[in-house]
Amino acid sequence: MTSTERQAKLLSVTLRVANNIASILDPQELLQKTVDIICDEFNFYYAGVFLLDDKNEYALLRTGRGKAGDAMIAENHKLKVGGNSMIGASISSQHARIALDVGEEAIFFSNPHLPNTRSEMALPLTVGSNVLGAVTVQSEEEAAFSEADISTLQGMADQLAIAINNADQHAKNQFLLNQAQRRARLLDAANEVGCGVASILNLDELLPKTVDIICEAYNFYYAGVFLIDEKKEYAILRAGRGEAGKAMIAQEHKLKLGGNSMVGMAARERIARISLDVEGEDSFFRNPHLPNTRSEMALPLCISTKCLGAVTVQSEEGNAFSDDDIQTLQTMADHLAIAINNANLIDELERAHAELLRTKTYEALSGATTEAIHWIGNKALPMTITAERMLDDLNEPTLDIASLKEDLEMLDASAKLIVEVKESLLGPARETAPRPLMLSDLWLASAHKTGLQPGKLTVKPAPSAPLAFGDSVQLVRAFSNLLRNAEESGAKNITIATEASEIAGFVTTRISDDGVGIPEEMQDKIWASFFTTKGEGFKGMGLAACLHIISQLGGSIRVESVPEKGTTFIVDLPAVTKLPTADLSPSPTNIAIIAPAGEWTDFATEALRNADKNVSQKFGPNTDLLLLDESLADETLPALEKLGQKTLILSAAPSVENITKYLQAGVKDVVLKPYTTEDLSKTLG
């Protein structure tokens, strides 16, 4: 073939290449078709196309002819720009490089996959001043390329560069279009959550619907919603997608706030946490129910400065989340937080309304019962006096003594029962005497009054709880009723806990037992006088008395119970906001305290020692004053004959009978147990 004929063929092939590749917009198809045309039409040994990496440091082989090309692509073959290769030099200089005899060419890169190469030409791929990469053309013949070949093939390379640039721009445009379409779809999903769930006020319906919308709109592997518990220690899963979600909810799945999980960190810090590759993420919770997770995003559910929980979104793909995903999902999370908050507010409003209704009902019951009991008590007292006088007249000879005696005994028993009801529900007639009280100590006093078995009661320390403001005598009666109620329910363990209330200005104390519990349908009825779930032999007055006493003191009582699992009574009482203090220096110097170990003993000991008093736990000849707790009085008094007039018995709820007994035993006095330094100062005189 003459040079003229060869030139004509090259021009024809160049034109055909230009026509074939001009309409190809898929980059890989474009490159592969180009190397095939070059090799087939020119009968070259090999052709390959290199494109620059993002940093313009290396030329990466993107397609190559035949098995050699496939092998090099599998090895991620690349050449340093400006390095020891024809391709690197061509890209660096943006000029064609030719080796007519590669064995003598200093910058030829010897490639074991192409052992037969004798001639090589590297042609830069440029568009304007931008270089995209280079084409390598190799032949088994020496001096295989003429000047005409170089000119023609460079023209072909220029056409290829334009086609590559067009394909790249098309790919970018397509990506932007897909992103725009995806963003529109995501915004629609966020809007659906915002509009669709805003009117749902039931969390059990709201949360599952939300996770379904997220997974369907975004095509994610899994989504779940966690809400923070009341103690703000854990985020508890409330809704999860699919079988994995059901399994975790059944297991009561929860994550520690701020712990080793994306959700825990997001909920504590109130900012989104994202892991595009969970394998390298320390704060990713590896969940056996979700083994295929590769990317995770945790979004906080916040209202103003309050965090309600977090949403987790997980994908099976790495790098699954774009900036648009993050923005739209956070918008969706914000909508969801508002909906959850609305549901909580409605729920709280309904509970408050129900509580108000119950309170009004209880007040009405309590008022009516009080009036009735006062009336019965007032009527019953003359009955007992009359019965006693008539019994004294039984010696009259004209009377049927047996019959009259039987009638009078029945009358006396009935009258005493009425008086017992009055005493049980209202207590002895007395004015309430509110003062600062240590609730944990009142529970211990109540346990002593009821004769509760040792070891059955656990009173948890309450160092951070404020003192309550109330009448200790009345509260010991109420607490004793609650302890008896727990024992009668078959409880083996009773626990007392006291803490600051969620209601400002109040202190909460709880009594929890593991007894038989109270059926739900009975829980509103137990406060009524004479109502009982325990059968014959029980008068049903204890809880009615509790309600009456606590209401009179400005507090409230409610119950939480699960049949066969136990019952908790929660009592809220007014709290002391400012503790009164006093100077204890005038008190006796040597003071002995005999009282159960616990909060009160610690308080009294510390207060006296701070006043430079000598405090011991035993009495002796040098003891100036002994403070003896009523719960230990009966076992201690026999040993105190010589110190009787130095002994004060401290009682949270002194009774007339016990006061008489202790004074007859020779003690100095029986006084109300003090719970502040002011009261302690008055007690010590």
C-alpha positions in Angstrom: 0.0 0.0 0.0 1.4 3.4 -1.1 1.7 6.2 1.4 -1.1 8.0 -0.4 -3.4 5.1 -0.1 -2.4 4.6 3.6 -3.1 8.3 4.3 -6.5 8.0 2.6 -7.3 4.9 4.7 -6.3 6.7 8.0 -8.5 9.7 7.2 -11.4 7.3 6.4 -10.9 5.5 9.7 -10.6 8.7 11.6 -13.9 9.9 10.1 -15.5 6.6 11.0 -14.2 6.8 14.5 -15.5 10.3 14.9 -19.0 9.3 13.6 -19.2 6.2 15.7 -18.2 7.8 19.0 -19.9 11.1 18.7 -23.3 9.7 19.9 -21.9 7.4 22.6 -22.6 8.9 26.0 -21.6 5.9 28.1 -17.9 6.5 29.0 -16.9 2.8 29.2 -18.6 1.9 25.9 -17.0 4.9 24.3 -13.4 3.9 25.3 -13.8 0.3 24.4 -15.2 1.0 21.0 -12.3 3.4 20.3 -9.5 0.9 21.1 -11.3 -1.8 19.0 -11.5 0.5 15.9 -7.9 1.5 16.2 -6.6 -2.0 16.5 -9.0 -3.5 13.9 -8.6 -0.8 11.2 -4.9 -0.1 11.6 -3.9 -3.7 12.4 -2.1 -2.6 15.6 -0.9 -5.0 18.3 -2.5 -3.1 21.2 -4.3 0.1 22.1 -5.3 1.5 25.5 -6.9 4.6 27.0 -5.6 6.2 30.3 -7.5 8.9 32.2 -6.1 11.1 35.0 -7.1 10.5 38.6 -8.7 13.2 40.8 -5.3 14.5 41.9 -3.7 14.5 38.5 -0.9 12.4 39.8 -1.5 9.1 38.0 -2.9 8.0 34.6 -5.2 5.1 35.3 -5.9 2.5 32.6 -9.6 2.6 31.9 -9.8 0.3 28.9 -7.3 -1.9 26.9 -7.4 -4.2 23.9 -7.8 -8.0 24.5 -6.6 -10.2 27.4 -3.6 -7.9 28.0 -5.9 -5.0 28.6 -8.3 -7.1 30.9 -5.3 -8.3 33.0 -3.9 -4.8 33.5 -7.3 -3.4 34.4 -7.7 -6.2 37.0 -4.4 -5.1 38.4 -5.5 -1.4 38.6 -2.6 -0.5 36.2 -1.5 3.1 36.5 1.4 5.2 35.4 3.0 8.2 37.1 2.4 11.5 35.3 5.8 12.7 34.0 7.4 9.4 35.1 9.3 6.7 33.2 6.7 6.0 30.6 5.5 7.2 27.2 2.0 7.9 28.6 3.3 9.8 31.6 5.6 11.9 29.4 2.9 12.6 26.9 0.4 13.8 29.5 3.0 15.9 31.2 4.1 17.7 28.0 0.7 17.5 26.3 2.5 16.4 23.1 2.6 13.1 21.3 5.5 10.8 22.2 6.8 8.2 19.7 9.2 5.3 20.0 10.0 3.6 16.7 12.3 1.2 18.5 11.3 0.7 22.1 14.4 -1.2 22.9 16.4 2.0 22.4 13.8 4.4 23.9 14.8 5.7 27.3 11.3 6.5 28.5 9.5 3.4 27.3 7.8 1.5 30.1 8.6 -2.2 29.7 5.3 -4.1 30.3 5.3 -7.9 30.9 1.7 -8.1 29.5 2.9 -6.7 26.1 6.2 -8.5 25.4 6.0 -8.1 21.6 5.8 -4.3 21.4 8.5 -2.8 19.1 6.9 0.6 18.4 4.7 2.8 20.6 3.0 6.1 20.2 1.4 8.0 23.2 -1.1 10.7 22.2 -2.5 13.2 24.8 -6.2 13.6 25.2 -6.8 17.4 25.5 -9.8 19.7 25.3 -8.6 23.2 25.1 -6.0 23.6 27.8 -7.3 20.7 29.9 -5.6 17.3 29.6 -7.8 14.3 30.3 -5.4 11.5 29.8 -3.7 9.7 26.9 -4.0 7.0 24.3 -1.3 4.4 23.7 -1.0 2.6 20.4 1.5 -0.2 20.0 2.8 -2.3 17.2 4.9 -5.4 16.8 6.8 -3.8 14.0 9.7 -1.4 14.3 9.3 2.0 12.8 5.6 1.3 12.5 4.4 4.9 12.6 4.9 7.6 9.9 4.5 11.3 10.3 1.2 10.9 8.5 0.1 8.3 11.1 1.0 10.6 14.0 -1.0 13.5 12.5 -4.0 11.3 11.7 -4.1 9.5 15.1 -3.7 12.7 17.0 -6.7 14.0 15.1 -8.5 10.8 16.2 -7.3 11.4 19.8 -8.7 14.9 19.7 -12.0 13.6 18.6 -11.9 11.0 21.4 -11.1 13.7 24.0 -14.1 15.7 22.9 -16.3 12.6 23.1 -14.9 11.7 26.5 -15.5 15.3 27.8 -19.0 15.2 26.4 -19.7 11.8 28.0 -18.3 13.1 31.3 -20.5 16.2 31.1 -23.5 14.1 30.3 -22.7 11.8 33.3 -22.4 14.8 35.5 -25.7 16.3 34.2 -27.4 12.9 34.6 -26.1 12.7 38.2 -27.3 16.2 39.0 -30.7 15.3 37.4 -30.9 12.1 39.4 -30.0 14.1 42.6 -32.6 16.7 41.8 -35.2 14.0 41.3 -34.1 12.2 44.5 -34.2 15.5 46.4 -37.7 16.1 45.2 -38.7 12.6 46.2 -37.1 13.1 49.6 -38.8 16.4 50.1 -42.1 14.8 49.3 -41.4 12.1 51.9 -40.5 14.7 54.5 -43.6 16.6 53.6 -45.6 13.4 53.9 -44.2 12.9 57.4 -44.9 16.5 58.3 -48.5 16.5 57.0 -49.4 12.9 57.3 -48.3 12.3 60.9 -49.0 15.7 62.4 -52.6 14.8 63.1 -51.7 11.3 64.6 -51.7 11.6 68.3 -51.2 8.0 69.1 -47.5 7.1 69.3 -48.2 3.4 68.6 -49.6 4.5 65.2 -47.4 7.5 64.6 -44.0 5.9 65.0 -44.4 2.7 62.8 -45.9 4.8 60.0 -42.9 7.1 60.1 -40.3 4.3 59.8 -42.3 2.8 56.9 -42.3 6.2 55.0 -38.6 6.6 55.6 -37.6 3.1 54.3 -40.0 3.2 51.3 -39.1 6.8 50.2 -35.3 6.4 50.6 -35.1 2.7 49.9 -33.2 2.2 53.1 -32.5 -1.2 54.7 -33.8 -0.2 58.2 -35.2 2.7 60.2 -36.2 2.8 63.9 -37.4 5.4 66.4 -36.0 5.6 70.0 -37.6 7.6 72.8 -35.7 8.6 76.0 -37.0 7.0 79.2 -38.3 9.0 82.2 -34.9 8.8 84.1 -33.1 10.0 81.0 -30.7 7.1 81.1 -31.7 5.1 78.0 -33.1 5.5 74.6 -35.8 2.8 74.2 -36.8 1.4 70.8 -40.5 2.2 70.2 -40.8 1.4 66.5 -38.6 -0.5 64.0 -38.9 -1.6 60.4 -39.8 -5.2 59.5 -39.1 -8.4 61.4 -35.9 -7.0 62.8 -37.8 -4.2 64.4 -40.5 -6.5 65.8 -37.8 -8.8 67.3 -35.9 -5.9 69.0 -39.1 -4.4 70.4 -40.1 -7.8 71.8 -36.7 -7.8 73.5 -37.2 -4.3 74.9 -34.1 -3.1 73.0 -32.6 0.0 74.5 -29.3 2.0 74.2 -27.5 3.9 76.9 -27.5 7.7 76.4 -24.0 8.7 75.3 -22.9 5.1 75.3 -21.3 3.1 72.5 -23.9 3.7 69.9 -24.8 6.2 67.2 -28.3 6.7 68.7 -27.0 7.1 72.3 -24.5 9.8 71.1 -27.1 11.6 69.0 -29.7 11.7 71.7 -27.2 13.0 74.4 -25.4 15.5 72.2 -28.5 16.6 70.2 -26.6 16.5 66.9 -26.8 14.1 64.0 -24.2 11.3 63.9 -23.2 9.8 60.6 -21.1 6.8 59.7 -20.5 6.2 56.0 -18.6 3.0 56.8 -19.6 1.4 60.1 -16.7 -1.0 60.1 -14.4 1.8 61.1 -16.8 3.5 63.5 -16.2 3.1 67.3 -19.7 4.4 68.2 -21.6 1.9 66.0 -23.7 -0.6 67.9 -23.3 -3.9 66.1 -26.7 -5.4 66.1 -27.2 -9.1 65.4 -30.7 -8.4 64.0 -29.2 -6.0 61.4 -26.1 -7.8 60.1 -26.0 -6.1 56.7 -25.7 -2.5 57.9 -22.9 -0.6 56.1 -23.9 3.0 56.7 -25.9 4.5 59.6 -27.2 7.9 60.4 -28.7 8.8 63.8 -30.8 12.0 64.0 -31.9 13.6 67.2 -35.6 14.3 67.9 -35.5 17.8 69.5 -38.0 20.4 70.5 -36.2 23.6 71.4 -33.5 22.5 74.0 -35.4 19.3 74.9 -34.4 16.0 73.3 -37.2 13.3 73.0 -35.1 10.6 71.4 -33.5 9.8 68.0 -34.2 8.2 64.6 -31.8 5.6 63.2 -31.5 5.1 59.4 -29.4 2.3 58.1 -28.3 1.2 54.6 -26.7 -1.9 53.2 -24.4 0.3 51.0 -21.3 2.2 52.1 -21.4 6.0 51.6 -25.1 5.8 51.4 -26.0 9.3 52.6 -25.7 12.5 50.6 -25.9 16.0 52.0 -29.5 16.1 50.6 -30.3 12.9 52.5 -29.0 14.5 55.7 -30.9 17.7 55.3 -34.2 16.2 54.3 -34.0 13.5 56.9 -33.3 16.0 59.6 -36.3 18.0 58.4 -38.3 14.8 58.7 -37.0 14.2 62.2 -37.9 17.7 63.2 -41.5 17.2 61.9 -41.6 13.9 63.8 -40.3 15.5 67.0 -43.2 18.0 66.9 -45.7 15.2 66.3 -44.3 13.2 69.2 -44.4 16.2 71.5 -48.0 17.0 70.5 -48.9 13.4 71.2 -47.2 13.6 74.6 -48.9 16.9 75.4 -52.3 15.4 74.6 -51.5 12.3 76.7 -50.4 14.4 79.6 -53.5 16.6 79.3 -55.7 13.5 79.3 -53.9 12.1 82.3 -54.2 15.4 84.1 -57.9 15.6 83.3 -58.4 12.0 84.5 -56.4 12.8 87.7 -58.4 16.0 88.3 -61.6 14.0 87.9 -60.4 11.3 90.3 -59.2 13.9 92.8 -62.6 15.7 92.7 -64.3 12.3 93.1 -62.0 11.3 96.0 -62.6 14.7 97.6 -66.3 14.3 97.3 -66.1 10.7 98.7 -63.8 11.8 101.4 -66.0 14.8 102.4 -69.2 12.7 102.4 -67.5 9.9 104.3 -66.0 12.3 106.9 -69.4 13.8 107.6 -71.0 10.4 107.9 -68.4 9.1 110.2 -68.6 12.1 112.5 -72.3 11.7 112.7 -72.1 8.0 113.4 -69.4 8.6 116.0 -71.3 11.3 117.7 -74.4 9.0 117.9 -72.4 6.0 119.0 -70.8 7.5 122.0 -74.1 7.9 124.0 -75.0 4.4 123.1 -71.9 3.0 124.8 -72.5 5.1 127.9 -76.1 4.0 128.1 -75.2 0.4 127.6 -72.6 0.5 130.4 -75.1 2.2 132.8 -77.8 -0.4 132.0 -75.3 -3.2 132.6 -74.9 -1.8 136.1 -78.6 -2.2 136.7 -78.7 -5.9 136.0 -79.2 -6.7 139.7 -82.8 -5.5 139.6 -84.9 -8.6 140.6 -87.7 -7.9 138.1 -85.5 -7.9 135.1 -84.8 -10.8 132.7 -81.2 -10.7 133.2 -80.1 -13.2 130.5 -82.1 -11.6 127.8 -81.2 -8.0 128.8 -77.6 -8.9 129.1 -77.5 -10.4 125.6 -79.2 -7.3 124.1 -76.9 -5.0 125.9 -73.8 -6.9 124.8 -74.9 -6.8 121.2 -75.6 -3.0 121.5 -72.2 -2.5 123.1 -70.4 -4.4 120.4 -72.2 -2.5 117.6 -71.5 0.8 119.2 -67.8 0.0 119.7 -67.6 -1.0 116.0 -68.9 2.4 115.0 -66.4 4.1 117.2 -63.6 1.8 115.7 -64.6 2.9 112.2 -64.4 6.6 113.2 -61.0 6.1 114.9 -59.6 4.1 111.9 -60.6 6.7 109.3 -60.2 9.9 111.2 -57.9 9.1 114.1 -58.1 10.7 117.5 -59.7 14.2 117.5 -56.7 16.6 117.2 -55.5 19.5 115.1 -52.9 18.8 112.5 -49.4 20.1 113.4 -47.4 20.4 110.2 -43.6 20.5 110.5 -40.5 19.4 108.5 -40.4 15.6 108.4 -37.8 13.0 107.3 -40.0 10.6 105.3 -37.5 7.7 105.4 -37.7 7.8 109.3 -41.5 8.0 109.2 -41.5 4.7 107.3 -39.3 3.0 109.9 -41.6 4.3 112.6 -44.6 3.0 110.7 -42.9 -0.4 110.3 -42.4 -0.5 114.1 -46.0 0.4 114.7 -47.3 -2.4 112.5 -44.9 -5.0 113.8 -43.5 -5.6 110.3 -41.2 -8.6 110.2 -37.5 -7.7 110.2 -35.8 -8.1 106.8 -39.1 -7.6 104.8 -38.7 -3.8 104.5 -36.0 -2.0 102.6 -35.7 1.8 103.0 -33.4 3.2 100.4 -31.3 6.2 101.5 -32.6 9.6 100.3 -29.8 12.1 100.9 -30.8 14.4 98.0 -34.5 14.4 98.8 -36.0 17.4 100.6 -37.8 17.1 103.8 -41.6 16.9 103.6 -44.0 19.3 105.4 -46.8 17.6 107.3 -48.1 16.0 110.4 -45.9 13.1 111.5 -48.6 11.5 113.6 -51.1 11.5 110.8 -48.5 10.3 108.2 -47.4 7.4 110.4 -51.1 6.3 110.5 -51.3 6.6 106.7 -47.9 4.9 106.1 -48.9 2.1 108.5 -52.0 1.5 106.6 -50.0 1.2 103.3 -47.5 -1.2 105.0 -50.4 -3.4 106.3 -52.0 -3.3 102.8 -48.7 -4.6 101.3 -48.4 -7.4 103.9 -52.0 -8.4 103.4 -51.4 -8.7 99.6 -48.9 -11.5 100.3 -45.8 -9.4 99.7 -42.4 -10.9 100.6 -40.5 -7.8 99.9 -41.4 -4.1 100.5 -39.3 -1.3 99.2 -39.4 2.4 100.2 -37.9 5.1 98.0 -38.0 8.9 98.5 -36.9 11.5 96.0 -37.5 15.0 94.8 -40.8 15.1 92.9 -41.2 16.1 89.2 -43.8 18.5 90.6 -42.1 21.7 91.8 -42.4 22.2 95.5 -43.2 18.6 96.4 -41.3 15.4 97.5 -42.3 11.9 96.4 -42.2 8.8 98.5 -43.0 5.3 97.0 -43.9 2.0 98.6 -43.5 -0.9 96.2 -44.3 -4.6 97.0 -44.3 -7.9 95.1 -47.7 -9.0 96.3 -50.7 -10.1 94.2 -51.4 -6.6 92.8 -54.7 -4.9 92.2 -56.9 -5.5 89.1 -57.1 -2.5 86.8 -60.9 -2.2 87.1 -60.6 -2.0 90.9 -57.8 0.7 91.0 -60.2 3.6 91.1 -62.5 2.0 93.7 -60.0 1.2 96.4 -60.1 4.7 97.8 -63.8 4.5 98.8 -64.5 3.7 102.5 -65.5 0.1 103.2 -64.5 -1.1 99.8 -62.1 -4.1 99.9 -60.8 -6.7 97.5 -59.6 -9.0 100.3 -62.9 -10.6 101.3 -64.5 -11.0 104.7 -62.7 -9.9 107.8 -61.4 -6.7 106.2 -63.2 -3.5 106.7 -61.8 -1.5 103.7 -60.9 1.6 105.7 -57.1 1.8 105.3 -56.7 3.3 101.9 -59.7 5.7 102.4 -57.9 6.9 105.6 -54.6 7.4 103.6 -56.4 9.4 101.0 -58.1 11.6 103.6 -54.9 12.2 105.6 -52.7 13.0 102.6 -55.3 15.2 101.0 -55.6 17.2 104.2 -51.9 17.8 104.2 -52.0 19.2 100.7 -50.6 16.1 99.0 -51.8 13.4 96.6 -51.6 9.6 96.4 -52.0 7.3 93.4 -51.4 3.7 92.6 -49.6 1.7 89.9 -50.3 -2.1 89.9 -49.9 -5.1 87.7 -51.8 -8.3 88.9 -49.5 -11.0 90.1 -46.5 -8.7 89.9 -47.0 -6.2 92.6 -48.2 -2.7 93.5 -46.6 0.7 94.0 -48.3 3.6 95.9 -46.8 7.0 95.0 -47.3 9.8 97.6 -46.5 13.4 96.7 -46.3 15.8 99.7 -45.4 19.5 100.1 -41.6 19.9 100.4 -39.7 22.2 102.8 -38.0 24.8 100.7 -35.9 26.3 103.5 -34.8 24.4 106.5 -35.0 26.3 109.9 -31.8 26.2 111.9 -30.8 26.9 115.5 -27.8 27.2 117.8 -27.2 23.9 119.6 -24.4 25.1 121.9 -26.7 25.5 125.0 -27.6 21.8 124.8 -26.1 19.3 127.2 -22.5 18.3 126.6 -22.5 14.5 126.7 -25.4 13.0 124.7 -26.1 9.4 124.0 -28.2 8.4 121.0 -29.8 5.0 120.8 -31.6 4.7 117.5 -31.6 2.6 114.4 -28.8 3.3 112.0 -29.9 5.5 109.1 -30.7 8.9 107.9 -32.0 10.4 111.2 -29.2 9.1 113.3 -26.6 10.5 110.9 -28.4 13.9 110.9 -28.6 14.1 114.7 -25.0 12.9 115.3 -23.6 15.3 112.7 -25.6 18.3 114.0 -24.5 17.7 117.6 -20.9 17.1 116.8 -20.8 20.3 114.7 -21.9 22.0 118.0 -18.9 20.5 119.8 -21.0 17.9 121.7 -19.8 14.5 122.7 -22.0 12.0 121.0 -22.0 8.3 121.8 -24.1 5.2 121.0 -24.2 4.0 124.5 -25.1 5.5 127.9 -22.9 5.6 130.9 -22.3 7.5 134.2 -21.1 10.6 132.4 -24.2 10.8 130.1 -26.0 14.1 130.5 -28.9 13.1 128.3 -30.0 10.0 126.5 -32.1 10.3 123.2 -33.9 6.9 122.9 -35.8 6.0 119.7 -39.3 4.6 120.6 -38.7 1.6 118.3 -35.9 0.5 120.8 -37.5 1.7 124.0 -39.1 -1.5 125.2 -35.9 -3.5 124.9 -33.7 -0.7 126.4 -35.8 0.7 129.3 -35.2 -2.1 131.8 -31.5 -1.2 131.8 -32.1 2.5 132.3 -33.5 2.6 135.9 -30.6 4.9 137.1 -30.8 7.1 134.0 -34.6 7.3 133.7 -34.8 11.1 134.4 -32.0 11.7 131.9 -33.9 9.8 129.1 -36.0 11.4 126.4 -38.0 9.0 124.3 -38.3 10.2 120.7 -41.5 9.2 118.8 -42.7 10.2 115.4 -46.3 9.4 116.5 -46.6 9.1 120.3 -49.8 7.5 121.6 -51.5 8.1 125.0 -51.0 4.5 126.0 -47.2 4.5 125.3 -46.7 7.9 126.8 -48.3 6.7 130.0 -46.3 3.5 130.0 -42.9 5.2 129.5 -43.6 8.0 132.1 -44.5 5.3 134.6 -41.2 3.6 133.8 -39.5 6.8 135.0 -38.3 8.5 131.8 -37.9 12.3 131.7 -40.4 12.8 128.8 -41.8 11.4 125.6 -41.5 14.0 122.7 -42.0 14.3 119.0 -38.9 13.2 117.1 -37.0 16.3 115.7 -36.0 16.5 112.0 -34.3 19.9 111.9 -31.7 21.6 114.1 -34.4 24.0 115.2 -36.6 21.2 116.5 -33.6 19.4 117.9 -32.7 22.5 119.9 -36.2 22.7 121.3 -36.1 19.0 122.2 -32.8 19.3 124.1 -34.2 22.3 126.0 
